[in-house]
Amino acid sequence: MYKLKEIAKDVFYVGVNDRQKQLFENLWPLPYGVSYNAYLIMDEKTVLMDTVDACFADIFLKKISDALDGRTLDYLVVNHMEPDHAGSIRLLRQQYPEVQIVGNSKTFGMLEGFHGITEGLHEVKEGDTLSIGRRQLQFYMAPMVHWPEVMVTYETTDKILFSADAFGTFGTLDGGILDDEMNIEPYWEEMMRYYSNIVGKYGSPVQRALQKLAALEIETICSLHGPVWRTHKEKTIALYDRLSRYEGEDGVVIIYGSMYGNTEQMAEVIASSLAANGVKNIVMHNVSKSHASYIIKDVFKYKGVIIGSPTYSNQLYPEVESILSKIQIREVKNRLFGYFGSFTWAGAAVKRLTAFGEEMKWEVVGVPAEQKQSMKPDNYDACWALGEAMAERIINK
């Protein structure tokens, strides 16, 4: 018999933790695991908010059965159809064949595609309500946060926002469920990594959703990943607001590739210059070692981006090329951009980094530093000047 956490009176957490998966979406490392959150409301009608990854369906269904204690399940609200949240729908329907599935028209198209379910559906549109007893549920569409069918559900009595993937974070819930029951500090960086890698491309849709939700009085945010936000809900919303506006903190991320250490020496000089000129937040990523998800997170986090690459087969170093592609896909805006490159017999890296900056429409800061073969006094000075120019732009804005 599971003793379930009560989020508010008769609102229970029925999610699960995944400490097995190595990569989220088979792409992004999960050093601290991830939670798949779902919630059960017990009123005159019983309502389940989303399901979990099918790998954990047995634990999930047992929690629901224990909570219902013989009652039937009346509604399943599907806020998001991604398989880590909708993977157990078919099994749930088998256990509760009369359950009505609540979603929008795009939800139902995906529901048929993933699960072959076309009956027992209750369609909702923007602003629709569903009375379940003393409580009312209101539905708001949030397309492209970060799939087209996404919606959020607002419970009016306890003012709970069931927010789909919005305000989610990597990391399991290690005992505590509510943010004021745990040390919340480790989750902020993982929230930024989650946002930048999973949601990051969709800043404009996130802004539209935030503006829509600003009219609601929200006491608790129940996301589909990570803690339930109550004490820190304002900080959580503010972080999503800043990230979706592409507003970086004062600081610089230096991203570089280096085969034999010569390009890395350039990065070290630039970093030293930044520090000497007053920049305190400096992060360096060797693309051959740092996973892309951490690099992308820091590109979203900091205002200044400096990228360096050796020339490789008359192109950029392959791992640099790869991270540039991932940054381009996310359409990161409003960054201050510096760059540098090296070569042995024919230089191409600086030229290609110039094209990248133009495509991103980033503000170029300083003069690109280019080095032939190894570091010489004039190369050192050029790298120092690049760091100095970025520091001046960061500090004096």
N, C-alpha and C positions, 0 to 999 in steps of 0.2 A: 504493500500500500504506500503510494507516494504522498508525502506531506508537501503540498504545493505552496509556493510563495504567492501571497495575496498582494497584488499591486494596489488595489483599492477594494472596497467592500464588494465581494462576489466577483472580482476580476482576478483571474489566476494566470500565472506564468506556466506554460506547458512546453517551453522550448527545450532544446538539447544542446550539448557541447560536442564539438568535433575536435578531438585531439589526435586524430589519425591522419587526416589529409595533409599532405606536404605542400601542395600548391592549390590556391584558390583559382577557379576557372582553368586549372592546369597551367597557370601562368605565374601567379603571385605567391611568394613564400609566406607560409603561416608559422613563424617560429613560436607564436603563442596560441596557435589554434584559432578557431572561430566558433561562434555560437549561431545557431539557427533558432530564432525566437518565434514563438506563437503564443496566443493568449486566448483564454476561455472566459466568457462572460456568462454568469448564471443569473438569469432574471426569469420572468414568466416564460420567455423563450431562452433557449441556450444558443450562444453564438461563439463560434471559433474564428479567430482572426489568423488566417493563413495556416499553412502546414510546414513541414520541414523536409529536408533531404531524405529521399527514400531509404538511404542506408540506415537511418535511425528511426524508421517508421514503427518498429516494434516497441521501442521505449516510448515514443510519442503517443501511440495509440493506447498504451497501458496507462499513461498519465491521464489521458482524456477519460478513459473508462472509469478510473478511480475517482476522478473529480465529479463525473456525472452520477455515479453511484446509482445506476439503474435508470436514470432519466435518459430520454432520447436527445440526440443532437439536432436542433432545428435548422440552424443556418451555419454555413461556412462562408465567410467573407474573404474573397481573394483580392488582396491589394496589389499583388505582384505575381506574375506567372513564371518567373525564372525558376528552374528546377530545384535550386537549393531551398526554395520556399513552397513550391507547388508540387514537388516530387511525390508526395504522399497522398495526393488528392484521390487517385483511383482506389487506393487501399482504404482510405477513409470512407469513400462512397460504398465500398463493399461491406464495410462494418456498419455503416449507418445509411442504408439505401434510400431513406426518405429525406435525407438532409437536402435543403435547398441551397444552391450555390449562388452567392451574390457577387455580381461583377458587372463590368460594362461590356459594351458590344465587342471591343477589341479583346477583352479577357476571354470571351466565349469563343472567339475564333481560335485563340491559342489553346483553350481548354479542349476543343475538338481535335486540334492538331497533335497535342501532346498525349491526350488521354482518351480520345474518342468519345467524350461525354457531350451530349447534346440535349439532354432532358433534365428536368428538375432545376431550372435556372431562373433566377430572379434578377432581371436587368435593372441597373441604376444609372442615372445620368447626373450631371453636375448639379449639386445642391439638393438632390433627392434625400428623403429621410426614410428610416425604417424604425417603427416602434416595436420594442421587444419587451415592454412592461413598463416599469418605472423609468426606464432609460430610452433615449432616442439616439439613433446613429445617423450621422449626416455624412454624405459622400462628396468628395471633391476630386476632380480629375487632375493628375500631375503627369501628363505625357512627357516622355523622354527624361524622366528622373528615375531610372535611366533607360527604361523600355517604353514603347508607345502606349501600353495598356495600363500603366501605373496609375493608381488612385490612392488616396488616403482616406481614413475613416475617423470621424470626430465623434466621441461619445460626450453628450451634452451635460450629463449629471455630474460626473467627476472631472469633466473637462480633460479627457484623455485623447491625445492624438496618436492613432495607429498609423505610423508614417512610412510604411513600406521600407525600402532600403535607405531612404533619407535619414540622416543623422546616425547612420550605422558606423561600425568600426570593426576592424579585425580584433581578435583576442577572445578567448573563452571567458565565461563567467565562473570564476573559481570560488564558489560558495555564495557570494552576494549577487543579487539581481539589481537592486536599486542603487543608483550612483552614490547615495549617502551611506551605503553599507560597506563601501570598499575604498581602497586607495585608487582614486580615479586617474592619477597623474600618468601612468603608462599608456592610457587609452588615447590621449590627445594626439600623440605622434602617429599612432595606428589609425586614428580617425582621418588624419590628413593623408596618410598613405592609401587608405581605403577610398577616400573621396577622389584623390588625384588620379588613381589608376582605374577606378571603376566608373565614376560619375563624371570625371574631370572635363570631358569634351562638352558637357551639356550645361555650361554655365548660364546661358540665357534661359533655358527651361527651368533651372533651379531658381533663378531670380523671379520668374513669373510665379512659381509655386510659393515662394516665400512671401511675395506681395499678397497673394490670395490668402495665405494662412495668417497674415498679420492681423486680420480682422477678428480672429478667434482668440478667446481667452483660454490659454493652454496651461494646465497645471502639471501634466505629465506627458512625456513623449515615449511611446513604445515603438522602438525601431525593430527591424527584423534581424539586426546583428548588434551585439554588444549590450552595454548596460541600459536599463530603463532610466531615462533622464528626468529628474525631478528637481533636485537642488541645483544642478548645473545646467538646467535647460536653456537659460539665457546665453550662457557661454557657448553652448552647443549650436544654437541658432546663429549667433554672431560669427562663429567660425565658418559655418556653411555660407553665410552671407559674404564674408571676406574672400573665401576661396572661389566662390562662384562669380565674384567681381574681378577675379585675377589680381587682387591687391596683395602684393608680396610684402613681407616684413623687411626691415632694413637688414641686409646681409647679402652674401654672395655665395653661390655654389659654383665651384670650378670642376668641370667635367673634362677628362682628358683620356686619351689612349697613348700608350708608349710601348714600343717593342724592346728597346735596349736602354731606356732611361733618359734619353736626351730630351724628349718632349716633356717628360716628367720634371726634369730640372727647370724647364721654363715655367711649369705650373707652380713649382716651389717658390721661385722668385716672385711670381705674381702674388701668391698668397702672402709672402713676407712683406711685400709692398702694401698690400691691403691692410695688414695688421699694423704696420708702421704708420699708416696714415689714418688710423682710427676706426677701422671696421672690426668689430668684435665677433660677429657671426659669420664665420667662414667654414664652409664644408667642402671637402675635396673628395671626388669620386674617380677612381681608376676604373674605367669601363670594363676592363678585363676581370675585375674582382667584384665591384659593387653590382648587386642585382638592379635591373632597370627600375623596379618598383620603388626603390629607395631614392634613386636619382630623380625620377619623375616627381616624387613627393617633395624633394627639396627645390625643384624648379618651381613648383606651385608655392612653396613656402617663402622663398626669398626673391627679392626684387632684382638682384643682379645675377646674371648668368654669364660665365666665361667658359668658352669651349676651346679645347686644343686637340690637334690631331697631327700625326705624321702623315705624309703622303704614302699611299700603299697602292701599288699597281696603277698609278696615275689617278687614284681616287682617294677618298677618305679612308682612314683605318676602319675595317669592317664593323667593329663594335661601336665606334663613334657614329658611323652611318646608321646603325641599327637604333641607337638611342635618339638620334635626330628624327628618325621616322616616327618613333613613338611620341615624341614631343609634338611633332607636326599634327599627328592624328588628333591630339587633344586640343589643338588650336589655342594654346596658351597665349594670352595677350599681355601687353603692357610690361614687357621686361626690358631691362637695360642690358645690352649685349656687348661683350668684348670677346675677341677670339685671337688665336695664335696657332702657328703650325710649324712643322719642320720637314726637311727633305734631305736626301743624300745627293741626288743628281738632277732631279726635275721636280719643281714644286707645283702641287695642285691643291693641297689641303686648304690653304688660306683662301684661294679663289672659290672653292666649293663652300666654305663656311660663309663667305660673303653672300653667296646666293641663298643660303639657308636664312640668314638674317633678313634679307630682302623679302623672302617669301613669308616669314613670320611677321614682318612689319614691326620688328623690334627697333628700339632706338640704339644705334651703334655708339659706343663710348670709347674714346681713345683711338689710338692707331694700332691696327693689328700687328702683332710681332711675328716675324718669320725668321727661321733659323736654318742655315745650311750646315748639315752634319752636326758638329758639337757646339757647346756654349762658348761664345767669345764675348769680350767686353761690350761690344755694341749690341749684341743680343740681350745681354744682361740688362743693359740700360733700357732697351725697348720693352722688355717684360716689366721692369720696374715702373716705367712710365705708364704702361697699360693698367697696372694695379693702382697707381696713383690717380689716374683719371677716373677709374671706377669708384674709388673711395671718395673722391671729391664729389662725384655725382650722387652717390648714395647718401653721404652725410649732409651735403648742402641742398640736395634735391633741386 
